[in-house]
Structure formats: structure tokens, C-alpha cells
Amino acid sequence: MPEWLGDLAQLRELDLYSNDLTSLPASLAKLTNIETLRISDNIGELPEWIRHFRKLDVLWLEGCGLRKVPDWIGDLTELSYLTLYDNKLEELPNSIARLERLKKFSINKNPLNPELAAANKEGIEAVKRYLRAKAEAQVALNEAKLILIGEGEVGKSSLLAALRDEPWIEGNPTTHGIEIKPVKITSPDKHTEITLNGWDFGGQRVYSTTRIAAAMFGEGLNCRAHHFADLQRADRTVFGGSRQNSSPPWRPQSLWNRRLLMEFVSDFGTAD
């Protein structure tokens, strides 16, 4: 690829689609007026100088074999279109949540982790919420995940609401994809506040693969596999009843539920 391309200082659009390029010449770093860049089906790693393309509005990165997206992509604040379709990504950098103008976004056909895959089914705003929650969990102390999985319409969302001391909602709509809400509890031993980020997975059959993957992922969080089975039955056995009941059976026992949850964390969870 010729170095003199970098001399085209007023260039607004550059399409390098499917040229089997393994690298891009450093001279392209001078093209700071670029608004549309397509380098699909080429390089396996993004050159860092792209971060200085502050006018970049459209970025095509399909089929580049990317295993990681650099954190600096959050510096491209003018991006409204980003496609990472058909790469090797399991995770995304939290900085993507800062791209306020980003409206069109694709990460399909990637081996995404189950939580990100569930958020992706709901669209870009759900992905941004997932990334913000992940970023907060990385900087906050005394936090852990509480993953609720199970069949549809058994009351997982109502259970999470009860643990958060939220009012009972008759006919609470079913969850699609994933919702993330914090539950505050106090350690009985050290009297310190612990935040459990409740990951409420949709129970519909279409999400069954995601729920199984989430349970497997949970084992990597120092939890045992049967704990997820306990959570799956929690609202029907330990907490009693389901969302189909005409009244909130666990509401009068909210404090007892919190104590039981704390015992559950103490007995089965291990701190890193």
C-alpha cells in the first residue's frame, strides 16, 4: 500500500475492504479529516493512530479477526456507526459506553460472553448499560454478581424487586434479555455493606442457551454449579410462590429473605 496516501490531507472517506492487508502504513495517521473508514477483511489488530481520527463518523471492522477492541475507541466521540461483525471478540471495552452518538452498532457473529450476548439481543442501549455496570463493578469494593436464572414467569424479577424493597407490581411484565439491578445487604460478621449486582435473565425458551452459559460462567466466579439450581428454584421453594399468584408471598418476609440471602452468600460464595 503506497505511503503517499497519507498526503491526501483532505480525504473524507477511505475504503480498503477485502485487500488481505496485514498492516496499514503509518503515513495514514496524517488523514485526520477522515469521516468514513472501512478496513474490513484485513488487519487483525487496530493501529493506535486511528484514535486521533476525531472526525470519524463511520467505522467498518467486519471480519478483521479482532480478538480485542482497544480501550481508546472511546476517544472517537463522533462515531455514529460501528460494526465489529464476524470477529473473535468475547468482550468489549467499557469505553464504548461513552460513545453517546453511537446509534448503529453490530457485534453479531462473535463468541461473546453470555452476559454481553444477552445484552446484545436488546440492542445498543442495553450493551451500554452492561458496559457501565461492568465498569462500576471493577472500581467498587465489596461487590459480587447475583445471577437469577430459571423458567419464564416464575417470579425472578419479582424476587429481585423484593430484595431491593421495591413495591409489589401486579402483572409485572416479563423480562426480555437481561436486566441488571443492585441489591444492598450488610455482612452479619463485619457489618459492612455489600452490593450484589442482580443479573435477571429472561426465562423464555429463546434464552435457555444463554442461561445455561451464565450458570457455567458463574462457576468461574467461585460459585458452585448447584447454587444456580438453588437460585432457579428460589422463588418457588425458599421464597415461596410465583409471579402468577395474586399476592406477593415473600413481601411480609423481606427481612428474613435478606438474612437467608446473606447466609446463602456466606455458605456458598468465596471472596477473591
N, C-alpha and C positions, 0 to 999 in steps of 0.2 A: 504494500500500500504506500503510495508516494507521500513523502514528508511535506511537499508543497501544499497539500490540502489545508494545512494549518494556516496558510497565508490568506485564505478566503475569509477574512475577518467579519464580513457582513452576512455570512451564511446563516440561514434561519432553520433549514431542515437538512438532515443527513440520514440517508437510508443505506445501511450496509447489510441488509438482510441476506442470510444464507451464502456467505462467501468463504466459509471454513477458515475464518481468521482465528489465529491463536493469541494474537495481541493486537493492540492499536498503537500507532505511532504517537510518541509524546507530543509531537507538534500539534495534534488535535486539541491539546489543552488550551490553545490560544483562541478557540472558537467559542468565546464566552457569550455570543449572541444567539447561540443555538436554542431553538424553542421546541423542535421535534427531533428526537434521536431514536433510530431503530438499529439495534445491533443484534437482532435475534439470530439464532442458529450460528453463533460464532463463539466468542471467547468464553472461558469457564470461570473468569473472575473479573470483577469490575475495576478498571483503573481508578485510582483515587482522585485524579484530576477532574473527573466528572462532577465532583462535589462543588466545583466552582462555577458550574453552569446554572447560575441563579435565575436565568430566564426560562429554564427548561419547563415546558408545559406537558409534553407527551414523551413517555419513555417506554420503548418496547424491548423486553428482555426475554422473549419466549425461547425455549429450547437452547439455553446457553450452558446447561449443565451446572448451574449455580448450586452450591451446597450451603451458601451463606450470603445474606444480603448485608452489606456494611452498615454500621450504625449511622454513618454520615449521610445516608439517604434522606434522613430527616431534615437536612440543611436545604434540600431542594423544595423550598416552601411554595413555589409556583406550580408544582405538579398538580395536574387535574386528572391525568390518565397514566396509570402504571400497570403494565401486565408482566407477570412473572410466571405465566403459564408454562407447564411442562418443563420443570426444572427438578432439582433433587432436594428441595427445601423441606425441613421438618419444622422450622421455627422462623419467626420474623423478628427483626429488631424492634424494640419498644418505640424507637424514634418515629416510626411510621404513623403513630397516633398523633404526631404533631402536624401532619400534613393536612391542614384544615381545608384546603381547596380540592383535595383528592376526592373525586366522585365516581370515577370509573376505575375498577380495580379487579385484577384476576390473579388468583393463585391456585386455580384448578390444576389437576394432574400433577400434584406434588405429594410426596409421602408425609403429609402434615401430621403433627401430633394430634391425638383425639380431641383435645380441648380447642385447639385452633381450627380443626376441621369442622367441629360443631358450630363455632362462631362464624366460619366462612359460609355455611349454609344460610345464615341470616343476613349476610351482606357486609359491606364495608364498615358501617357504623358499629355492628356487633364485633367485628375484628378489632376496631379501635378500642372498644370497651375492654375486650380481652387483653389487649396490649397494655392499656393503662392499669388494669388490675394487676397484671404481672409485674409491671414496673413498681407499683406501690408495695407489692409483697417483697420485692427484692431489697427495698430500703427500710421497711418497717421491721421492728423487733416483735418477738412473741406472736408470730403468725403461723398458720397452718392451713391446709386445704381440708374442707369437709365436702366430700363428693356424695351427692344423693342420686342414686340410680334405681330404676325399677320400672315396672309396667306403667302404662298410661293411666291417668285418672285414679290413682290410689292415694293421692294426697301429699306428694313430696313437696310441692310448692307451699301448701298449707302448713306442713310441718316446719318448713324453713321460716315461714312467716310467724308461726307460734314461738319459735326460738328467738325471734327478733322482737317479740312483744308487739307485733303488729295486729290491728283489729281483724277479726274474722270477716271474710268476704264470701257471702253466699254465692255459689256458682262461679267461683274463681276460674277464669279462662285457663285452658290447658297450656302448658309450656311448649314452645317450639324451639328446637336448637338447645341453647343453654342460657341461663341467667346466673349472674354472679352477685351475691349479696353477703355482707359481713355479719357474723354473729359474735357478739361480745360476751365473754364469760370470764369468771375470776377463778384463778387457781386456788383450791382449798388449802394448799400447803404453804405457798409463798404469798398468797393474797395479791398476786399481780394479775393485771388484765391480759387476756389472751384473745386475739382476733382469729376466728375461724372463717375463712372465706368460703362460703357455701356455694358450691357449683351444682346447680339444679339442672339436670339433664332432662330433656323431653323423653317421655316414656313411650311414644308411638313406635310402632314396629319399624318404621323407616330409620329410627335412631338406634336400633338394637346393637348393630355392629359398633357404633361409637361408644355405647355404654359398656360393652364388654372390653373394648380397648381402654376405656377410662379405668375400669377396675384393674386391668393389668398394669396400667400406668401407675395406679395408686400403690402397687407393691413396691415401686421404686421410691416411694415417699415414706419408707419404713413402716408400712402397714401390712397386715396380713390379708390374704385373699378373702378369708371368710368374714372379715369386718364389713366388706361391701355387701355380702349377702345379708348381714345383720341390718345394715342401713336400708337395703332394698325392702326388708320386711318391717322396718321400724314403725312406720305409721299404721301398720295393720296389726302388729303384735305388741311391741313395747309401749307405743304411744296410743294404741287402740283406735279402731275405726278407720274410715277413709273419707275422701272428699265427697263421696256420694251420700254420706249421712247428712241429715237435715240440720245437725248442730255440730259445733266444734268440740269433739270429745276430749281433746287434750288441753283446751284453754284453761279450765279451772286448775290444772295440774302443771302450769307453766314452770313454776319454780322447781317442782320435782323433776320435770323434763330437763331443765338445765343442769341439775345435780347429776342426773343419770348420764347426760351428755359428757359432763366433766369426768365422771367415773369411766365412761367409755374411752375418752382420750387418755386418761391415766393408765388404764389397764392395757390398751392395745397400741397406743401411739408411743413412739420413742423420739426423743429430741435429738437433733443433729448437734 
